[in-house]
Amino acid sequence: NVPFTLDTLTLIAPYAMTLALVGLMESLMTAKVVDDQTETSSNHAREARGQGIANVLVGFFGGMASCAMIGQTMINIKSGARTRFSTFLAGVFLLILCVGLGDIVGMIPIAALVAVMFFV
């Protein structure tokens, strides 16, 4: 249990700001790559606001902050995906893997997962 005091907030503020900036830069770079690949334009301010709001809210529920996933995004684009439905399906698939098949996924050696990450 971490106390919700000004001292605690002052202690974690520099780390939180650093992680927020790294996540924001990665998301904006991902958006730029997507814009270039699909020859479209996106609203980067809207992307930043949405990510910020979501990351603040998820913290209240014990979750971890996140940012755009360049690997998944590029796989979606290279596969021909052009709508948000592909991202939704990827999220549902990850949810099924984590919640429904967590015990089975836990048996996969980390080395195999690292190899998949290198490939992606």
Protein Blocks (a to p, Z undefined) as FASTA:
>chain_A
ZZddfklmmmmmmmmmmmmmmmmmmmmmmmmmmmmmnopacdfklmmmmmmmmmmmmmmn
opacddddfklmmmmmmnopabfklmmmmmmmmmmmmmmmmmmmmmpcfklmmmmmmmZZ
